[in-house]
Amino acid sequence: MRLQFILSEIGIGLRRNLSMTISVVLVTFVSLTFVGAAALLQMQIGAMKDSWYDKVEVSVFLCPRDSQQPTCAGGEVTDEQKAAIQAALDAPDVKPYVETVYFESKDEAFAAFQKQFKDQWWAAETTAADMNSSYRIKLADPTKYQVVADVLSGRQGVEEVQDQRRLFDSLFLVLNRATLLSVGLAAVMLLAAVLLITTTIRLSAMSRRRETGIMRLVGASNLFIQLPFMLEGALAATLGAGLAVGGIWLGVKYLVTDWLGSSISWIPYVTTADVWTVAPFLVAVAIGLAAVSSLVTLSRYTKV
């Protein structure tokens, strides 16, 4: 009997404030979509780091002919300088950080250059003599790049020491800023959702003050009186969370997995399974919004 009464009260409240309820659902949907997008973007960054950082190499480009770098003042790198560089990599204080070392000759660099730029007209003017020979170093721990860089940078015969991770860090910086933007927009929308839920509950409580007064006179507890209003806000917010989860799932499925995944297959993308990982968090946020709004409103507006 009590459950039937509570359900009927919820139905009455939702019908009386239908437009406000729809507004709560929509604002919650938009705000939690931003929250979910920010969470998935961070998961995407993490997946890319795990995949790419283990594969990055430190490239030590040796002096070619006619280089303007001070370390190449003596001209093209000599065999003695190469031996000194190799000895530095084999030194006891550096070797633990190095997993493998591969030497790429000018001819090998030229072959790779021709393969990559074979369709460019200007590539025909380039010869093997214009290439840099280089050492390609795979680190045991990619975060220890600076140890190797400090040993080799400024050494005679070395034109440049380049860490491929720096290229990825620029991309990750852009993605992290996009995450911050999503979080900022989500915070604004969540605040709007709290205000709307609060307003909806307040209007519902004010429109039923006579009923709540009678319930209090016959001995109904505060929880029994307030529960229908709390559930109204929780239902609206949870419905918004469900729409957000559905929208994010569709976006990941059709935009990320099907479209981007088929176009650029070498990037490890988030999947729909990750959406289900985020979904409980979004529902919990929605319920938390309703709970906060209820606590702020009901203690005042259900008094007789």
N, C-alpha and C positions, 0 to 999 in steps of 0.2 A: 504493500500500500504506500509506504513512504517512497520507495523507488519510483512508483508510478506518479506520485505527486511531484517529486523532483523533476522527472522528465517532462511533465506537463508544464511546470514553471519555466523550464529551459525553453521549451517550444514557444511559450507566450513571450518570453523576453526576446527571443530571436526574431519573432514576427513583428513585435512592436518597434524594434530598432534594426530593421532589415538593411537599410542603406548603410548604417554605421557598421553593421556586422560585415557587410561586403567590403567596406573600406578597410576594416581591420584585416580581413583575409588578403586583400590585394597588397596592402602595405607590408604585411608580414611576408608574403610571397616574394616581393621585390627585395626586401632587406635580407632575408635569408638566402636568396639567390646570390647576392653579393658576398655574403659570408661563406657560402659553399664554394663559390668561384675562387675566393681568396685561399681557402683551405686546399682546394685541388691544385691551384697554381703553385702553392708551396710544395705539395706532393710531387708535382711535375718537375720543379727545380731540383728536389731531392733525388728523383729518379735519374735526371740528366747528369747530376754531379756524380752519382754512384757509377753510372755507365761511362762517362767521359773522363773523369779524373783518373781512373785507373788505366786509361789508354793514352793519356797525353805524354808527350816526349819533350825533353829539353833539346833544342837544336842549337848546336855550336857551329856557326858558320865561319869557315876559315877564310883568310884573306885571298881575294882574287887579284888579278892584275888591275892596276890603276885605281885601287881603293883610296879614299880620302881619309880613312880612319887613322888616328895616330899610331895605333898598334900595327898598322899595315904599312908603315913608312918604309920598310925595307923591301916592299914589293910583295909578290905572291908568297904564300906560306911555304916554308922550306920543310924538308924531311926532318931536320933537327927540331924544328918547332913542333911538328906533329908528334914526334917522339916525346917531347917535353909535356905536351898536352895529355898524351896517353899515360905518361908516368904520373901526372897529377891526378888523373882519374883512378889510377891503381893505388894511390897513396892510402895508408891505413885509416886516416881520418875521413876519407871521402868514399872509399870502396863500399862500406856498409850501406850507404845511401843509394848506391847504383845497382840496378838489377841486371841490365844488359847495355852494351855499347855497340852501335853499328856505325861503321864508317861508309859514307856515301861519296863516291868519287865524282869528279866533274862529268864524266861520261854518263854515269848513272843518273846524276841530277839532270843532265840534258835530256836523257831519254824520258824521264818523268815529266819534264817541262814540255816536251813535244807531245806527249800523250795528253796532257791536260789542256794545252793551248793549240792543238793541231788545227783548229778551225779559224784561228786568228791570223790575219795577214801579216801582222808585225812579227809574229813568231819566226817567220822564215829568215829574218835578219839576224837572229840570235844563233850563236855557235856554242859549242861545248866549252870553248875558252872563256866565255863570258860567265859561266856558271861558278858557283861556290861549291867547293867540296865541304863536307860537314860531318860532324859526329852527331848521331841521333841517340840520345841517352834516355832509357826508360828507368825511372826512379823506383826504388823499392817502396818509398812513401812520397807521393806527389806533393805533399805539403812541405817537403824539405827542399824545395827548389832552390831557395836562397843559398843553401850550403854549397851546392854545385856552382851556382852563378858567381858567388864570391870568389871561388877558387879559379874560375876560368875567365871571368870578365877582366879586361885590361891586360891580359896576357899577350905577349907578342905572337903574331900569327892568327889571332882570333879577331875577326871583324865584329861579330855580334853574338850574344847569347840570348836566345829567345825561348821563352816558356809558352807552350801552346795554351796553358791554362789561363793566361792573361786574356786571350781572345774569348774564352768561354766566360770569364768573370765579367766582361763587359755586357754580354748577353744576360747573365744572371742578375746584374745590377738593374737592367731595364725591367726584367720580370719581377724583381723584388719591389721596385717602385710601383709597378702595376698592382702588386699585391697590396701595398700600402694605400693606393688609391681606392681599391675595392673595399678595404677595411674602413677607410674614412667614409665612403658613401654608405657602407653597411651601418656604421655607427649612427649616422644621421637618420637613416631610414628606421633603424631600431628604436631610436628615440621617438620618432613619429608614431611608430607602432604602439609603444608604451602609452603615449598620450591618447591615441585613438581608443585603445582598449580601456584605459581609465575613463574616458568620456562615455564610452558605450556602457560600461558597468554602472557608472553614476546615473546616466539617464534611465537605465533599466531599474535601478534601485529607487530612484525618485518617483518613477511612474507606478511603483508598486508599494509605496510607503503604507498605504492603508492595509494591504494584505500582510505585510511584515509586522505591522502593529498588532493585528489580530493574532498572528502566530506567536508573538511575544507574550500577549496576554494569556494565551492558553498554555504557556510554559515551554514553547519550543526553544531549543538551545541556539546559541549564536551560530554554531557550525551548520545546523539544519537550515537556518534562515539564509545564511550566506552561501551555502553550497551551490544552489542553482546559478547564482550570479558568477561564482568562480568558474563553474563548468561552462557557462556561456563564453567567457573570455578564452578559456582553455580550448574549447572546440574550435572557435574561430581561428586562434593562433595555430593550432595543430593542423587545421585544414590548409592554412597558408604555408606551413612547413611542408605538407604533403605535395602541394603544388610546386614549391621550390625544388624539392627532391626530384619530382617528375620532370620539371624543366631542365634541371642540370643533367639528369640522365639522358634526356633527348639530345641535349647539346653535345655531351661527350660521345654518345653513340654515333650521331650523324655528322657532326662537325669535326670531332677529333679522330675517332676510330675509323670511320668510313671515308671521310674526305681527306683530312691531313694524313692519316695513316697510309692511304693508298698513293698519295702524292709524294710524301717525304717519309720513306720507310725506315731511315736510319736513326730516327729519334725515338727513344723509349717514351711512349705517351702514357698518360693516365688512362684507365679503363673504366667501364661501368661498374666493375667490382669496387673500385675506389669510391665511387659515388655511394655505394651501400655502406662503405666504411664511414663516410661523413654523415650519412642520413641520420643515425641516432643522435649525433651531436646537434644537428639542426632541429630535430624534434624536441630535444631537451632545452635548447635555447627558447623555442616557442613556448613551451610549458613554463619556463622560467619567467618569460615576459608576462604571461598571464598571471602568474603567482605574484610577481612584484606589483603589477597593476591592481590586483585584487586587494593586496594588503594595504596599499596606499588609499584605496577608495572605500572599501566596505566598512571599515571601523567607524567611518563618519556617516555614511549615507544609509546605513541600515539601522541607525538608532532611531528611536521613536520619541 
